[in-house]
């Protein structure tokens, strides 16, 4: 290869390096949309638009659930995307719901109420930092462990901590007893502990089911979607309670799998 050919090859390499396929940015664009929803939720909270604020956070949770899957589908997962996603999660599922809870229920107890929601935000930051560390240093779970989260994921924590807000919309009878300040404080503490804990909880990302269960499962998802559209402020608390009830089962299943692995080795 002569000098001219080397120069042309170097130019082509530099040209390829300087350009980046636009479609590879789609997952990050979705993450930024979710971040905008989280910021919008804070604005709505400041204007006492509680329902719209909750909807914005749930919308951010939906986008958070699809951006990573789209990245894996397109084969463009990256450390940058994962870090951006965690930063968005901190605002969307840590700061935004904490401010919502505080301004609706806890302003009258001032320092103690603010301290409690701050604890939740700190727990969310610790969880996300732990997640980022696993990505950076390659400590990803393999085998049967990939079917579990350690602690509850950030979107689930945001929905759970907003339960008193959703119950305050008075769709459920006798919901008033669950939205008193003492109950709200206990609830925030409970969700904070779950968020930062190492309790194994089910992850739906890689769970496999038998083919015969696909149709009933799709039917259940259809019913769930209809209930969320028709009566969202009833459906969300019901699904949240079911999720909390599933945690003991996930712990038992994790322990069984761990014992099998230990006995096998």
N, C-alpha and C positions, 0 to 999 in steps of 0.2 A: 504494500500500500504506500503510495507516494504522499508527499506533503499536502497536496491539494485534497486528496481523499481524507486524510486525517483531519483537516480543517473543516470539511463538510460534515464529517461524522460528529465532530465536537459540537458544531453548531446545532445539528439535529438533537443531540443529547441535551444541550442547554435549552433548546426550545421546548422539548418534552418536559423538562424539569420545571420550567417557568409557568406552564399551563396545567390547570387542574380541572377534571371533568365536573361540570356543574351539578350533575345528578348525585354526586357523592356528598353534596352539602345538604341534601333534603332532610336527613335525620336531624341535623343541627338546626335547620330552619324550623322544624316542628318543635324542637326543644325551646327555641326562642319564642315561638307562639305561646307555648305553655308558660314561659316566664312572663310574657305580657299579660296573660290571664291572671297570674298571681299578683302582679302589680295592680291590675285593674280591681282585683278583689280588695286590696288594701284601700284603694280609693273609694270603692263602694261602702266599705266598712266605715270610713270617715264620714260618709253621707247618710249613715243609718239605713242603708239598703241591704238588710241582712240576707234575704232570700237570694238576691242577685249575687251577693258576695259568695255564698255557699255554692251556687251554681258555677261561678267562675273557678273556684278551687276544684270542684268535681270535674269541670272541663279540663283543667290543667292535669288532673290525675289521669284522665282518659288519654290525653296526648302523651303523657309520660309513659303510659303503657304501650304505646305503639311506636314511639321513636326508635327505641332499641331494637324492636322486632324488624322494623323497616331497614335499619342499618345492617342487621344480620342477613336479611333477605337480599339486600343489594351487595353484600360483601364489602361494606365500607365501614365496619366497626373500627373505632380508633380510641386511643387513650384520651385525645382531645375531646371527642364526643362524650366519653364517659365522665370526664371532669366537668364539662359544661352542663351535663345532665344533673350532676350532683349539686352544682352551684344553684341551678334553677330549682331543684328539689328543696334546698334549704330555705329559699324564700317562699316557694309555693306551699310547702307542706310543714314548714316550721314557723316562719314569721307570720304569714298571712292568717292561718287559723288561730294562732296564739293571740294576735291582736283582735280578731273577731270575738273570741271567748272573753277576753279582758273587757272590751268596751261594752259588751252586752250584760255580763254578769258580775264582774269583779272590780269595777271601778270604786264601789262603795267601801271596799275593804283595803283599797289603796296598796300600801306597801306589800302586804301579805299576798294579795291577789296578783300583783305584778311579779312578785318573786316566784310564784307558782308557775305562771306562764313562761317566765324566763327559764325555769328549770326544764320545761318541755322543750324550748328552743335549744338549750344546751344539749339535752339528750339527743335531739335530732342531729345537731352538729357532730356529736360523737359518733352516732351511727353512720352518718355519711362519710366521715373521716375514716372510719374503720373499713367501709366499703371501698373507698379510694385506695387505701393501703393494700387491700387484697388485689386490686387491679394492678397497681404499680409494681408490686413485688411478686406478682404471679401466684398469689395464694388462693387461687380459685378452687372451689370444691369440685371433686370428681366422683365418679361412681354413683352410688345411691344418695350421697350427700347433696348432690345438685338438685334433688327434689325438695330441698328445705331452705328456708331463710333462717338466719339467727336473729331472733327478735322479729317484730312486725315491720314490714316494709314502710317506707315513708308515706306513700299515698294512703295506705290503710290506716296509718297513725293519724293522718290529717282528717280522714272521714270519721274515725272513732272519736277524736277529740271534739269534733263538731256536733256530736250527738245531742248534747244539751241545747244547742242552738236549733237544731232541726226539731227537737221535741217542743221547743218553745213556739213553733208555728201552729200548735194546737190542733194538729191533725189527729193526734192520739188522745183518747180519753184518759184522764188521771195523769197526764204527762207533767202537770205542775209540780208534783212531788219530786220529780227528778231534776228540776231546774233551779232548785234553791241553792244558795251560795255554798253551803257546806257540802252538798252532794256534788256540785260542780268542781270544787277544789279536790275532793277525793277522786273524782273521775279523771281530772287532769293528771293527778299524781299517778293513778293507775296506768293510764296510757303512756306516760313518760317512762315508767319502769319497763313496760312492755317494749317500748321503742329501743331502749338501750340494752335490753337484756340479751342473753344468749339462748333463750328458749327456742327450740326448733319449731318453726311454723311451716305449713305446706306452701310450696311454690308450684304454680301451675305451668311454669315454663316448659319443663321437660317430663312431666308426668305422662305416662302412657296408659291407655285404657284398652280393653278388649273391643273388637269391632262391634259386638252385639250391644254395647252400651252407647254407641255414638248417637243413634236416633233418640233414645230417651234423654241423653244429655243435651242434644240440640233443642228438644222440646222444653226442657227445664230452662235453658238460656232464653228461649223465646218468651216463656211465661215471665221470667225475671225482667226482660226488656219491656214487656207490656206493662208490668206493674210499676216499673220506674217511670214510664211515660205517663201513665194514668194517675198514680198516687205516689209520687216520688218521696214525699215526706213521711209516708208510712213504710214504703219498701226499703228505704235506706236504713232506718233503725232495725228492721227485721233482719236484713242481710248482715248488718253489723253484729247483732246478737248471735246469729248463726256462725259468723266468723270467729267470735270469741269462744263459742262453744267448741269449735273445731280445734282449738289450741291444745286442750288435753289429749285429744285423739292423735294429733301430730306428735306430741311428746311421747306417747306410748309407742306409736309406729317407729319413731326414730330410735327409741330404746331397743325395740325388738330387732331392728336392722343392725344396730350397733352390737348387740349380743351375738347375732349370727356371724358378723364379721370377726368378732373376737374369738368365738369358738372355732371358726374355720381356720384362723391363723394359729 
